[in-house]
Amino acid sequence: MSPRAAALLEAFGFEDVWDYADGKMDWMSRGLPTEGEEADRMTAGILAMEPALLNLGMSPNDAVKLIDQYERQAGVVVTGDGTVVGLLTREAADKAEADTVESVMELGPKTYRANQDPSEALDYMEEHDLEQVVIADPKGKLIGLIYRDVVAREVKGES
């Protein structure tokens, strides 16, 4: 349907028409803008913040310095194209006796999509005593981190 709809829109004189072949759910899971009921809903993507970006070969000491710049307790380990491969807490980096982030990171951390209800992520963080979870798109590219204190404040009205 969408290729035909795009062709019709172009025939009616609309410019810059795109056929987003991956579909509406993929679009929304990336945290991209929507209209209607979906636009007014609180999502994990709205609460996502830019984290410290770490790489596999970085030393734990350098990672701590970068994490501290963000005034949070973790950074996300990504590949050159932004794919999430790990999460490193400041605590784990401080205790590290290894030479690289790769040796001490949490490999393949749980991720949530930008369009998910943040209360689901909050429940998971509370159940597993985590301070943050990763928000990624369907292909595993980093969108951001959401933090338990921020989500609790928004979802439950806690301060």
Disulfide bonds with the S-S distance in Angstrom:
none
